[in-house]
Amino acid sequence: MKHQLILHIPHSSTRIPIREGFIVSKKELEEEILKLTDWHTEDLFHSDEDDMIIADFSRIFCDAERFADDSQEIMSQFGMGVLYENSDDGEVIRTISPALRERILQGYYWRHHQKLSQSVNQQLKSFDKALIIDCHSFPSTPLIRDLHKKLNRPDFNIGTDSFHTPQKLIDIAVAYFEKAGYTVGIDNPYKGTIVPIEHYNKKQNVQSLMLEINRKLYMDEPSNVKSDGYEKIKKVTQNFIRELKNCF
């Protein structure tokens, strides 16, 4: 078995599998999806050689990167925990009963995390190490509910975890993108990176790094239309994935 990176892509889908609970119009829901989706990340980060774990549901339906327990999730204070009840501008978009919450968590959230855990465990079994790349994009201007609202956003952001992200990975990423002529943030404007809960703060051979691409580099914001720079950014991103694999 050849060593693979694990490419985790949680926010690229626009699919709403269960519309129960939503109280906004189809148009309003589509506007929120347009705003919050990490458009085209399943293509930008595509790799036939690596294990791609892609959430097949919109983050507005269920955000696979939030904590399942709202008491642990800082964004739940805005009604944007694991199951979004509010839009980015604070409008109520969905009401969630305990039964609906359990149905979605069991059928979608935990199923997705099980796939991620299985991929990590297979890499550990075969190679005694695993590297997750948490694949995202972000808007060039802050969202209303963003915790960090600085306007001067970098071209790329590297999200880290103090236990699971070795300094070597950070240095490789920063050097690569700066050499290519881009600005790089570290945990700016978003911080952290995903690790399966069973390994979190337990196994340092489970490594993780978040890579986020500023949408202004490859999209004509605020639409989801690819810009003239799309193919260049795709090449830059995929070359970075190959470089990381060679160094891991």
VOLO-208912 format. One record per residue (C-alpha): residue in three letters; x, z, y. Coordinates in pm, whole numbers, plus 50000, padded with zeros to 5 digits. Example, Ala and Ser with C-alpha at 12.3 -4.5 7.8 and 13.67 -1.06 7.14 Angstrom:
<recs>
ALA512305078049550
SER513675071449894
</recs>
This chain:
<recs>
MET500005000050000
LYS501304990250343
HIS501355016350615
GLN498515011550864
LEU497675024851204
ILE494165038451243
LEU492465021351536
HIS489515042651643
ILE487035023551861
PRO484075046051948
HIS482475030552256
SER482324992652209
SER478844989652057
THR475604983852250
ARG473334991251954
ILE470565017351983
PRO469485023351620
ILE466665047851700
ARG464705044152025
GLU462665075651966
GLY463015099652258
PHE464055074452524
ILE461745075452824
VAL463305048553045
SER462515011553047
LYS464484986252847
LYS465994973153173
GLU467135007753281
LEU468645014352940
GLU470484981052948
GLU471884989453293
GLU473295022053159
ILE474755004352857
LEU476424979253089
LYS477975007353291
LEU479215029453008
THR480255005952727
ASP483965000052660
TRP483424962752662
HIS485404940252426
THR487654968152294
GLU486914958051934
ASP488564924652019
LEU491304936652254
PHE492574960951989
HIS491754939151689
SER494194940351399
ASP493844925451054
GLU496734946950935
ASP495384980751041
ASP492335001950967
MET489734997351240
ILE487145025351258
ILE484425012051489
ALA481285031351580
ASP478345008051515
PHE476115025151771
SER476185028752148
ARG477655060052302
ILE474375063752491
PHE472675068352155
CYS475365091152010
ASP478815097052154
ALA481175099951858
GLU483915114552081
ARG481935144452202
PHE481865177852024
ALA478745180951810
ASP478225216251944
ASP477115214152308
SER478575248652377
GLN482035233452318
GLU481405201252510
ILE482045202052885
MET479965170752950
SER476855186852805
GLN476405204653139
PHE475515170353281
GLY473155161752998
MET475835139252850
GLY476905158052541
VAL476995142552197
LEU473435129352249
TYR472925117152605
GLU469795130352774
ASN470775120153127
SER472225088753278
ASP475435088153478
ASP473435092853800
GLY471615123153658
GLU468275107053571
VAL466615119553254
ILE466665091053002
ARG465795108352675
THR464205139352532
ILE465655151952207
SER463835174651964
PRO465805196151717
ALA464625173551434
LEU465775141851612
ARG469115157751696
GLU469745166751334
ARG468675132351217
ILE471105114751449
LEU474005138251387
GLN473675135851011
GLY472955098750995
TYR475395086051255
TYR477805111351409
TRP479015128251092
ARG478975095750897
HIS481325080551154
HIS483635110651146
GLN483665109550768
LYS485005073850783
LEU487725084851024
SER488675114450806
GLN488785092850494
SER491135068450664
VAL493435096350781
ASN493445112750439
GLN494295079850268
GLN497295075350497
LEU498395111250433
LYS498095106250059
SER500115074150064
PHE502675081150338
ASP502415118250427
LYS501665108550786
ALA498935091750989
LEU498765077651341
ILE495455073151522
ILE495195051051829
ASP492055060852018
CYS491025027952180
HIS489125027552510
SER488645010952846
PHE487585026053179
PRO486025013953505
SER488305008353802
THR486195031954015
PRO485055066453898
LEU481645071653744
ILE479355096653914
ARG479805122453637
ASP483535117553592
LEU485515149753613
HIS488435131653783
LYS487375111354084
LYS490665098854228
LEU490235062954342
ASN493775050754273
ARG493405045753899
PRO496305033153685
ASP496285000753487
PHE496615019253157
ASN496035055353063
ILE497695074452781
GLY495585103452654
THR497385130952469
ASP496965162552267
SER499585190052295
PHE499695194851917
HIS499105159851780
THR500845136952033
PRO504645137652006
GLN506585131952327
LYS508255102252156
LEU504925083752141
ILE504225090652508
ASP507685078352607
ILE507305046452402
ALA503925039052561
VAL505015045652919
ALA508215025352879
TYR506354996152722
PHE503674992652988
GLU505974999453284
LYS508414973153154
ALA505484948953140
GLY504794956153508
TYR501814979553482
THR501095014053621
VAL500525041353363
GLY498645074153381
ILE499115103053142
ASP495785120453085
ASN494635103653407
PRO491805096053466
TYR490705108153121
LYS492495131852891
GLY492755139552522
THR492685119352203
ILE490685121851883
VAL491775140551569
PRO489535147951269
ILE488365183851290
GLU489725192150944
HIS493265184951068
TYR492925196151431
ASN495725220151528
LYS496695222251160
LYS498765191951060
GLN501305177251300
ASN501865147851067
VAL498425136651184
GLN499395121151516
SER497075106751779
LEU497365088252108
MET494595075052330
LEU495115041652501
GLU492695031852778
ILE492684998852964
ASN491454995953322
ARG488574971253309
LYS489674954353630
LEU492514938953426
TYR490264919353192
MET486674919353327
ASP484804908253634
GLU483354942453716
PRO480634954053732
SER479554926953486
ASN480804925653129
VAL482154890353174
LYS485754884353069
SER488044875553359
ASP490914850853367
GLY493274879353279
TYR491564887052947
GLU493874868752708
LYS496984882552878
ILE495744918352845
LYS494754912452484
LYS498274900352407
VAL499864929752591
THR497644954252402
GLN498244939452059
ASN501994937352115
PHE501934974352200
ILE500144982051874
ARG502844963351683
GLU505594981451872
LEU504075015251794
LYS503855006751427
ASN507504996451420
CYS508515029751575
PHE506245052051365
</recs>
